[in-house]
Amino acid sequence: MKDTTPIAKTASRRPKPAARGGRPRRRKLTFDRVTFFLAFLGVPLAIFVIFVLIPFGEAIFWGMTDWRGFSPDYNFVGFDNFTKMFQDDVFLKALRNVALLAVFVPLVTLTLALGVAVAITLGGPSKGPVRGIRGASFYRIVSFFPYVVPAIIVGLIWAQMYDPNAGLLNGVLTGLGLDRFDTFAWLGEKATAMPSVMFVIVWGLVGFYAVLFIAAIKGVPAELYEAARIDGAGRLRTTVSITLPAIRDSVQTAYIYLGIAALDAFVYVQAMVPNGGPDNSTLTISQRLFNVAFAKQQFGYATAMGVVLAVVTLVFAALVFLVNRLTGGGEGESKRKAPGARARRAAAKGGAG
């Protein structure tokens, strides 16, 4: 006679069916659940409120005052600082400059980083197993090296290289026979100042994102690349059809971080063109904020600029998420793929039966 006790115990441990209407029953709040939520949700939420939300709220308050920064006296002026800001031609020029940085710097940096990552991980021989180029570790270290150098050092080094009289760049170009660059001021000409700054930012950041994409590509199953190779797909087609969709989340995250860095860009720009460049062509919001606060001692007005910069950053991140969702990324893509996956599993079970 078989013993039915283990079966009964197993049945008793099964999860209870959902309540009427398809809604799952609420679990009771036990001591373990409460402590878990307090430790892993309550503490991070408290830190976020104390160090993010409260300071941001205080910044909004001080942005509505005429506080001078070095005295406790101030007057509440409402939205006068924000109104004055959008009537300030210099601030509007800085806003346009950071918009250009937020568009071009992430686009160029991520394109170059993706190219380097694909070459290092998938640019090997077209026959045999899919692998990267020979000496991939060396190229990875070389590409990552500029990111190790502090941004202020990078800016100062390139400021010397751009020097019109003794800069290395003009010396090399002149040595190649381009005499018109003998005393060319790369950071002193309106047409070349902003592109020169963008080049330095891209040069300093591309290595880090190349390494980030290398790690993401290594997580893609090799069977996908081998199947594409069997079907006759080339490297460009494989990159567009397999690599990019597989690392889409990493690209989105990198674009947001790069956009935030470009919207600020204070360290690079301040090191190369602290005066804002010719006709304020390289002036950023953070530079304008710094000058208004510490040179003119208008801390209330400067705080209002900081609030606007924070809002612009949040809007930028929201737009990246929105574009990613509208183009088929994120949860929407996984939900569309789920029915097809369930159908394939059902068909497989039917065939097995």
Buried (B, 14 or more C-beta within 10 A) or exposed (E): EEEEEEEEEEEEEEEEEEEEEEEEEEEEEEEEEEEEEEEEEEEEEEEEEEEEEEEBEEBBBBBBBBBBBEEEEBEEBEEBBBEBBEEBEEBEBBBEBBBBBBEBBBBBBBEBBBBBBBBBBBBBEEEEEBBBBEEBEEBBEEBBEBBEEEBEEBBEBBBEBBBBEEBEBBBEBBEEEEEEBEEBBBBBBEEBBBBBBBBBBBBBBBBBBBBBBBEBBEEBEEEBBEEBBEEEBEBEEBBEEBBEBBBBEBBBBBBBBBBBBBBBBBBBBBBBBBEBBBEBBBBBBBBBBBBBBEEEBBBBBBBBBBBBBBEBBEEBBEEBEEEBBEEEBBEEBEEEEEEEEEEEEEEEEEEEE
